[in-house]
């Protein structure tokens, strides 16, 4: 006769346990998403241009820097804390201060000299004219 040991199986999750776990996972949801994607963007391509639209509320045009580098569009916004310190009890401080940065790999070559950007109601729109792509060329292998 052989002896085998078994571990007791945990009881199956009840519906209540599953709902409680769901709400625990979602509790910090809007803030966690904002931490992961602090500047949501849309990238649209037409025959002639790329249009990048970014949500960047709370930033003025002087606080935003845009660069095109190595086939990427880099958008960076910097704000400072302008709140007056006074004898008060803070119950929440969720408004952001500091720097937010997003780098977007561009799907086509662009002419950065003809780029334009506008900011309206917290929505930044960057329009980039596409550059004509050069056809590839065949490279002959030389023997040495």
N, CA and C atoms as a LAMMPS dump frame, in Angstrom:
ITEM: TIMESTEP
0
ITEM: NUMBER OF ATOMS
432
ITEM: BOX BOUNDS ff ff ff
-5.0000000000000000e+02 5.0000000000000000e+02
-5.0000000000000000e+02 5.0000000000000000e+02
-5.0000000000000000e+02 5.0000000000000000e+02
ITEM: ATOMS id mol type element x y z
1 1 1 N 0.834 -1.167 0
2 1 2 C 0 0 0
3 1 3 C 0.884 1.236 0
4 2 1 N 0.607 2.15 -0.916
5 2 2 C 1.412 3.371 -0.99
6 2 3 C 0.641 4.535 -0.396
7 3 1 N 1.404 5.449 0.149
8 3 2 C 0.788 6.63 0.757
9 3 3 C 1.063 7.828 -0.15
10 4 1 N 0.029 8.542 -0.483
11 4 2 C 0.193 9.763 -1.284
12 4 3 C -0.322 10.949 -0.484
13 5 1 N 0.361 12.047 -0.669
14 5 2 C -0.087 13.261 0.027
15 5 3 C -0.754 14.179 -0.988
16 6 1 N -1.784 14.776 -0.558
17 6 2 C -2.481 15.735 -1.419
18 6 3 C -2.625 17.049 -0.678
19 7 1 N -2.655 18.094 -1.452
20 7 2 C -2.877 19.41 -0.85
21 7 3 C -4.344 19.75 -0.996
22 8 1 N -4.89 20.339 0.026
23 8 2 C -6.298 20.714 -0.105
24 8 3 C -6.44 21.78 -1.186
25 9 1 N -7.431 21.634 -2.012
26 9 2 C -7.65 22.625 -3.062
27 9 3 C -8.391 23.818 -2.476
28 10 1 N -8 25.014 -2.897
29 10 2 C -8.698 26.185 -2.374
30 10 3 C -10.131 26.207 -2.886
31 11 1 N -11.03 26.753 -2.113
32 11 2 C -12.417 26.792 -2.574
33 11 3 C -12.531 27.665 -3.824
34 12 1 N -13.445 27.324 -4.658
35 12 2 C -13.648 28.091 -5.886
36 12 3 C -14.058 29.523 -5.533
37 13 1 N -13.609 30.472 -6.373
38 13 2 C -13.989 31.869 -6.16
39 13 3 C -15.496 32.023 -6.26
40 14 1 N -16.016 32.755 -5.347
41 14 2 C -17.435 33.075 -5.442
42 14 3 C -17.596 34.288 -6.348
43 15 1 N -18.801 34.524 -6.757
44 15 2 C -19.085 35.69 -7.595
45 15 3 C -18.673 36.966 -6.874
46 16 1 N -18.941 37.038 -5.585
47 16 2 C -18.575 38.21 -4.791
48 16 3 C -17.056 38.415 -4.797
49 17 1 N -16.284 37.337 -4.664
50 17 2 C -14.822 37.444 -4.688
51 17 3 C -14.338 38.013 -6.018
52 18 1 N -14.933 37.551 -7.094
53 18 2 C -14.534 38.038 -8.419
54 18 3 C -14.868 39.519 -8.591
55 19 1 N -16.036 39.933 -8.134
56 19 2 C -16.425 41.353 -8.228
57 19 3 C -15.5 42.205 -7.372
58 20 1 N -15.197 41.76 -6.162
59 20 2 C -14.291 42.506 -5.286
60 20 3 C -12.909 42.656 -5.923
61 21 1 N -12.406 41.601 -6.543
62 21 2 C -11.103 41.66 -7.199
63 21 3 C -11.151 42.61 -8.394
64 22 1 N -12.256 42.598 -9.138
65 22 2 C -12.409 43.499 -10.276
66 22 3 C -12.333 44.956 -9.824
67 23 1 N -13.065 45.314 -8.771
68 23 2 C -13.046 46.695 -8.296
69 23 3 C -11.697 47.061 -7.689
70 24 1 N -11.023 46.126 -7.076
71 24 2 C -9.688 46.408 -6.542
72 24 3 C -8.715 46.7 -7.677
73 25 1 N -8.847 45.977 -8.804
74 25 2 C -7.979 46.201 -9.955
75 25 3 C -8.259 47.538 -10.621
76 26 1 N -9.495 47.99 -10.604
77 26 2 C -9.899 49.194 -11.321
78 26 3 C -9.809 50.447 -10.451
79 27 1 N -9.558 50.285 -9.174
80 27 2 C -9.616 51.401 -8.231
81 27 3 C -8.82 52.62 -8.684
82 28 1 N -7.593 52.47 -9.122
83 28 2 C -6.783 53.612 -9.532
84 28 3 C -6.755 53.809 -11.028
85 29 1 N -7.724 53.255 -11.735
86 29 2 C -7.699 53.185 -13.188
87 29 3 C -7.395 54.481 -13.917
88 30 1 N -8.129 55.572 -13.752
89 30 2 C -7.823 56.705 -14.617
90 30 3 C -6.421 57.247 -14.391
91 31 1 N -5.918 57.163 -13.189
92 31 2 C -4.599 57.709 -12.894
93 31 3 C -3.505 56.786 -13.401
94 32 1 N -3.708 55.477 -13.315
95 32 2 C -2.71 54.538 -13.82
96 32 3 C -2.587 54.649 -15.331
97 33 1 N -3.698 54.822 -16.03
98 33 2 C -3.651 54.986 -17.478
99 33 3 C -2.912 56.267 -17.816
100 34 1 N -3.167 57.341 -17.072
101 34 2 C -2.49 58.605 -17.321
102 34 3 C -0.993 58.477 -17.076
103 35 1 N -0.613 57.691 -16.065
104 35 2 C 0.812 57.483 -15.799
105 35 3 C 1.471 56.757 -16.965
106 36 1 N 0.787 55.784 -17.537
107 36 2 C 1.358 55.007 -18.626
108 36 3 C 1.374 55.791 -19.933
109 37 1 N 0.329 56.55 -20.216
110 37 2 C 0.223 57.334 -21.446
111 37 3 C -0.106 58.775 -21.088
112 38 1 N 0.884 59.555 -20.631
113 38 2 C 0.609 60.904 -20.153
114 38 3 C 0.192 61.875 -21.248
115 39 1 N 0.425 61.54 -22.503
116 39 2 C 0.043 62.401 -23.61
117 39 3 C -0.491 61.519 -24.739
118 40 1 N -1.79 61.216 -24.722
119 40 2 C -2.334 60.37 -25.787
120 40 3 C -2.254 61.08 -27.138
121 41 1 N -1.912 60.329 -28.181
122 41 2 C -1.75 60.909 -29.508
123 41 3 C -2.505 60.102 -30.558
124 42 1 N -2.855 60.795 -31.648
125 42 2 C -3.374 60.162 -32.863
126 42 3 C -2.413 60.535 -33.98
127 43 1 N -2.092 59.599 -34.862
128 43 2 C -1.224 59.872 -36.008
129 43 3 C -2.006 59.498 -37.256
130 44 1 N -2.219 60.49 -38.106
131 44 2 C -2.988 60.293 -39.337
132 44 3 C -2.082 60.587 -40.524
133 45 1 N -2.157 59.748 -41.558
134 45 2 C -1.329 59.933 -42.748
135 45 3 C -2.218 60.096 -43.972
136 46 1 N -1.929 61.142 -44.752
137 46 2 C -2.584 61.333 -46.044
138 46 3 C -1.514 61.183 -47.121
139 47 1 N -1.882 61.448 -48.372
140 47 2 C -0.902 61.346 -49.45
141 47 3 C 0.221 62.362 -49.297
142 48 1 N -0.082 63.54 -48.729
143 48 2 C 0.889 64.629 -48.692
144 48 3 C 1.478 64.933 -47.322
145 49 1 N 0.828 64.486 -46.258
146 49 2 C 1.291 64.917 -44.936
147 49 3 C 0.955 63.909 -43.839
148 50 1 N 1.613 64.123 -42.7
149 50 2 C 1.303 63.403 -41.474
150 50 3 C 0.724 64.43 -40.505
151 51 1 N -0.349 64.065 -39.827
152 51 2 C -0.962 64.948 -38.842
153 51 3 C -0.957 64.215 -37.501
154 52 1 N -0.262 64.79 -36.525
155 52 2 C -0.189 64.222 -35.185
156 52 3 C -1.002 65.118 -34.27
157 53 1 N -1.989 64.537 -33.597
158 53 2 C -2.837 65.278 -32.665
159 53 3 C -2.583 64.714 -31.276
160 54 1 N -2.244 65.61 -30.34
161 54 2 C -1.911 65.183 -28.978
162 54 3 C -2.755 65.945 -27.968
163 55 1 N -3.248 65.24 -26.956
164 55 2 C -3.956 65.89 -25.857
165 55 3 C -2.925 66.308 -24.827
166 56 1 N -2.839 67.612 -24.592
167 56 2 C -1.868 68.136 -23.641
168 56 3 C -2.499 69.297 -22.882
169 57 1 N -3.558 69.012 -22.098
170 57 2 C -4.269 70.078 -21.391
171 57 3 C -3.421 70.704 -20.292
172 58 1 N -3.649 71.99 -20.064
173 58 2 C -2.966 72.688 -18.985
174 58 3 C -1.629 73.279 -19.361
175 59 1 N -1.201 73.133 -20.604
176 59 2 C 0.07 73.676 -21.061
177 59 3 C -0.187 74.837 -22.023
178 60 1 N 0.59 75.889 -21.887
179 60 2 C 0.499 77 -22.839
180 60 3 C 1.497 76.745 -23.962
181 61 1 N 1.389 77.504 -25.027
182 61 2 C 2.278 77.294 -26.179
183 61 3 C 3.734 77.531 -25.826
184 62 1 N 4.002 78.391 -24.831
185 62 2 C 5.378 78.661 -24.422
186 62 3 C 5.982 77.519 -23.61
187 63 1 N 5.157 76.625 -23.115
188 63 2 C 5.628 75.509 -22.294
189 63 3 C 5.812 74.224 -23.096
190 64 1 N 5.605 74.286 -24.416
191 64 2 C 5.687 73.097 -25.263
192 64 3 C 6.851 73.244 -26.23
193 65 1 N 7.648 72.167 -26.345
194 65 2 C 8.756 72.131 -27.3
195 65 3 C 8.555 70.93 -28.21
196 66 1 N 8.716 71.154 -29.523
197 66 2 C 8.503 70.095 -30.511
198 66 3 C 9.752 69.978 -31.367
199 67 1 N 10.249 68.761 -31.547
200 67 2 C 11.432 68.515 -32.376
201 67 3 C 11.208 67.298 -33.254
202 68 1 N 11.845 67.309 -34.416
203 68 2 C 11.874 66.134 -35.286
204 68 3 C 13.326 65.665 -35.304
205 69 1 N 13.543 64.425 -34.832
206 69 2 C 14.899 63.878 -34.752
207 69 3 C 14.901 62.421 -35.183
208 70 1 N 15.787 62.084 -36.087
209 70 2 C 16.016 60.685 -36.475
210 70 3 C 14.73 59.921 -36.775
211 71 1 N 13.827 60.542 -37.515
212 71 2 C 12.594 59.874 -37.9
213 71 3 C 11.544 59.802 -36.81
214 72 1 N 11.713 60.592 -35.74
215 72 2 C 10.738 60.627 -34.65
216 72 3 C 10.312 62.058 -34.379
217 73 1 N 9.078 62.197 -33.935
218 73 2 C 8.56 63.481 -33.48
219 73 3 C 8.601 63.443 -31.956
220 74 1 N 9.246 64.441 -31.348
221 74 2 C 9.365 64.494 -29.899
222 74 3 C 8.61 65.718 -29.407
223 75 1 N 7.615 65.495 -28.549
224 75 2 C 6.812 66.573 -27.968
225 75 3 C 7.098 66.578 -26.47
226 76 1 N 7.47 67.739 -25.949
227 76 2 C 7.784 67.849 -24.531
228 76 3 C 7.102 69.078 -23.957
229 77 1 N 6.439 68.913 -22.832
230 77 2 C 5.78 70.023 -22.149
231 77 3 C 6.287 70.127 -20.727
232 78 1 N 6.515 71.356 -20.266
233 78 2 C 7.022 71.577 -18.916
234 78 3 C 6.189 72.644 -18.227
235 79 1 N 5.661 72.328 -17.047
236 79 2 C 4.925 73.311 -16.254
237 79 3 C 5.55 73.403 -14.874
238 80 1 N 5.266 74.505 -14.212
239 80 2 C 5.744 74.697 -12.847
240 80 3 C 4.545 74.853 -11.932
241 81 1 N 4.767 74.641 -10.665
242 81 2 C 3.699 74.742 -9.671
243 81 3 C 3.494 76.213 -9.321
244 82 1 N 2.337 76.743 -9.665
245 82 2 C 2.039 78.145 -9.39
246 82 3 C 1.075 78.294 -8.226
247 83 1 N 0.863 77.23 -7.495
248 83 2 C -0.074 77.289 -6.373
249 83 3 C 0.558 78.012 -5.194
250 84 1 N -0.221 78.821 -4.591
251 84 2 C 0.238 79.571 -3.431
252 84 3 C 0.15 78.683 -2.193
253 85 1 N 1.25 78.622 -1.453
254 85 2 C 1.243 77.838 -0.223
255 85 3 C 0.566 78.656 0.873
256 86 1 N -0.397 78.066 1.515
257 86 2 C -1.093 78.733 2.608
258 86 3 C -1.456 77.696 3.649
259 87 1 N -1.865 78.177 4.79
260 87 2 C -2.255 77.25 5.845
261 87 3 C -3.587 76.624 5.473
262 88 1 N -3.502 75.455 4.87
263 88 2 C -4.702 74.741 4.449
264 88 3 C -4.399 73.253 4.494
265 89 1 N -5.431 72.483 4.593
266 89 2 C -5.294 71.039 4.556
267 89 3 C -5.662 70.576 3.155
268 90 1 N -4.726 69.919 2.487
269 90 2 C -4.988 69.4 1.155
270 90 3 C -5.689 68.064 1.282
271 91 1 N -6.773 67.896 0.563
272 91 2 C -7.466 66.613 0.53
273 91 3 C -7.104 65.845 -0.732
274 92 1 N -6.769 66.557 -1.8
275 92 2 C -6.297 65.949 -3.049
276 92 3 C -5.368 66.919 -3.739
277 93 1 N -4.333 66.392 -4.358
278 93 2 C -3.45 67.171 -5.222
279 93 3 C -3.136 66.277 -6.413
280 94 1 N -3.969 66.355 -7.439
281 94 2 C -3.821 65.48 -8.592
282 94 3 C -3.324 66.218 -9.833
283 95 1 N -3.418 67.528 -9.857
284 95 2 C -2.977 68.256 -11.035
285 95 3 C -1.472 68.135 -11.181
286 96 1 N -1.052 67.899 -12.386
287 96 2 C 0.35 67.631 -12.648
288 96 3 C 1.168 68.895 -12.803
289 97 1 N 2.387 68.828 -12.338
290 97 2 C 3.402 69.826 -12.638
291 97 3 C 4.659 69.052 -12.99
292 98 1 N 5.513 69.668 -13.767
293 98 2 C 6.745 69.004 -14.171
294 98 3 C 6.778 68.826 -15.673
295 99 1 N 7.417 67.774 -16.106
296 99 2 C 7.646 67.549 -17.533
297 99 3 C 6.923 66.304 -18.014
298 100 1 N 6.312 66.423 -19.18
299 100 2 C 5.716 65.282 -19.859
300 100 3 C 6.365 65.224 -21.236
301 101 1 N 6.716 64.017 -21.678
302 101 2 C 7.444 63.879 -22.947
303 101 3 C 6.921 62.664 -23.696
304 102 1 N 6.775 62.827 -24.982
305 102 2 C 6.308 61.714 -25.823
306 102 3 C 7.105 61.709 -27.107
307 103 1 N 7.584 60.554 -27.504
308 103 2 C 8.324 60.384 -28.746
309 103 3 C 7.528 59.444 -29.636
310 104 1 N 7.256 59.895 -30.868
311 104 2 C 6.441 59.115 -31.8
312 104 3 C 7.282 58.784 -33.018
313 105 1 N 7.442 57.51 -33.322
314 105 2 C 8.158 57.091 -34.517
315 105 3 C 7.287 57.411 -35.726
316 106 1 N 7.82 58.206 -36.656
317 106 2 C 7.037 58.628 -37.817
318 106 3 C 7.054 57.547 -38.89
319 107 1 N 5.9 57.256 -39.495
320 107 2 C 5.83 56.181 -40.486
321 107 3 C 6.383 56.558 -41.855
322 108 1 N 6.662 57.852 -42.084
323 108 2 C 7.181 58.309 -43.371
324 108 3 C 8.225 59.383 -43.134
325 109 1 N 9.068 59.605 -44.145
326 109 2 C 10.041 60.702 -44.078
327 109 3 C 9.293 62.022 -44.203
328 110 1 N 9.697 63.02 -43.419
329 110 2 C 9.019 64.318 -43.436
330 110 3 C 10.009 65.44 -43.711
331 111 1 N 9.472 66.549 -44.203
332 111 2 C 10.251 67.763 -44.425
333 111 3 C 10.054 68.638 -43.193
334 112 1 N 10.999 68.585 -42.275
335 112 2 C 10.835 69.311 -41.012
336 112 3 C 10.855 70.827 -41.186
337 113 1 N 11.323 71.325 -42.314
338 113 2 C 11.315 72.772 -42.574
339 113 3 C 9.891 73.282 -42.815
340 114 1 N 8.999 72.422 -43.238
341 114 2 C 7.615 72.838 -43.533
342 114 3 C 6.627 72.368 -42.463
343 115 1 N 7.112 72.061 -41.278
344 115 2 C 6.248 71.6 -40.189
345 115 3 C 5.525 72.784 -39.554
346 116 1 N 4.287 72.544 -39.115
347 116 2 C 3.484 73.562 -38.441
348 116 3 C 2.832 72.937 -37.22
349 117 1 N 2.637 73.765 -36.175
350 117 2 C 1.989 73.269 -34.96
351 117 3 C 1.018 74.324 -34.442
352 118 1 N -0.143 73.855 -33.98
353 118 2 C -1.133 74.749 -33.376
354 118 3 C -1.621 74.125 -32.076
355 119 1 N -1.964 74.991 -31.113
356 119 2 C -2.499 74.543 -29.837
357 119 3 C -3.822 75.246 -29.614
358 120 1 N -4.865 74.447 -29.398
359 120 2 C -6.187 75.021 -29.172
360 120 3 C -6.933 74.16 -28.165
361 121 1 N -7.357 74.77 -27.078
362 121 2 C -8.145 74.093 -26.043
363 121 3 C -7.495 72.798 -25.554
364 122 1 N -6.172 72.825 -25.35
365 122 2 C -5.468 71.659 -24.823
366 122 3 C -5.184 70.576 -25.837
367 123 1 N -5.45 70.843 -27.127
368 123 2 C -5.175 69.866 -28.176
369 123 3 C -4.101 70.44 -29.093
370 124 1 N -2.975 69.747 -29.174
371 124 2 C -1.861 70.148 -30.019
372 124 3 C -1.967 69.398 -31.341
373 125 1 N -1.894 70.135 -32.449
374 125 2 C -1.926 69.522 -33.777
375 125 3 C -0.633 69.88 -34.496
376 126 1 N 0.132 68.859 -34.871
377 126 2 C 1.389 69.046 -35.59
378 126 3 C 1.198 68.472 -36.985
379 127 1 N 1.396 69.335 -37.996
380 127 2 C 1.251 68.922 -39.384
381 127 3 C 2.638 68.871 -40.014
382 128 1 N 2.998 67.722 -40.555
383 128 2 C 4.32 67.506 -41.13
384 128 3 C 4.175 67.122 -42.599
385 129 1 N 4.763 67.924 -43.481
386 129 2 C 4.718 67.615 -44.912
387 129 3 C 5.616 66.41 -45.179
388 130 1 N 5.11 65.469 -45.954
389 130 2 C 5.903 64.289 -46.278
390 130 3 C 6.938 64.647 -47.338
391 131 1 N 8.089 64.038 -47.206
392 131 2 C 9.16 64.233 -48.174
393 131 3 C 9.102 63.086 -49.163
394 132 1 N 9.416 63.402 -50.403
395 132 2 C 9.425 62.334 -51.404
396 132 3 C 10.502 61.338 -51.04
397 133 1 N 10.129 60.098 -51.071
398 133 2 C 11.114 59.07 -50.74
399 133 3 C 11.982 58.803 -51.961
400 134 1 N 13.223 58.542 -51.686
401 134 2 C 14.138 58.238 -52.775
402 134 3 C 14.111 56.737 -53.025
403 135 1 N 14.154 56.347 -54.282
404 135 2 C 14.143 54.91 -54.551
405 135 3 C 15.453 54.295 -54.056
406 136 1 N 15.385 53.073 -53.642
407 136 2 C 16.602 52.399 -53.192
408 136 3 C 17.536 52.154 -54.358
409 137 1 N 18.744 51.835 -54.032
410 137 2 C 19.683 51.525 -55.099
411 137 3 C 20.388 50.225 -54.784
412 138 1 N 20.769 49.561 -55.822
413 138 2 C 21.454 48.292 -55.682
414 138 3 C 22.931 48.57 -55.423
415 139 1 N 23.516 47.854 -54.495
416 139 2 C 24.919 48.015 -54.166
417 139 3 C 25.643 46.75 -54.608
418 140 1 N 26.593 46.964 -55.469
419 140 2 C 27.379 45.826 -55.976
420 140 3 C 28.391 45.4 -54.937
421 141 1 N 28.571 44.13 -54.794
422 141 2 C 29.578 43.573 -53.885
423 141 3 C 30.895 43.481 -54.631
424 142 1 N 31.925 44.076 -54.046
425 142 2 C 33.264 44.038 -54.645
426 142 3 C 34.066 42.905 -54.013
427 143 1 N 34.905 42.3 -54.789
428 143 2 C 35.79 41.302 -54.205
429 143 3 C 37.119 41.954 -53.88
430 144 1 N 37.747 41.453 -52.87
431 144 2 C 39.027 42.065 -52.479
432 144 3 C 40.185 41.148 -52.749
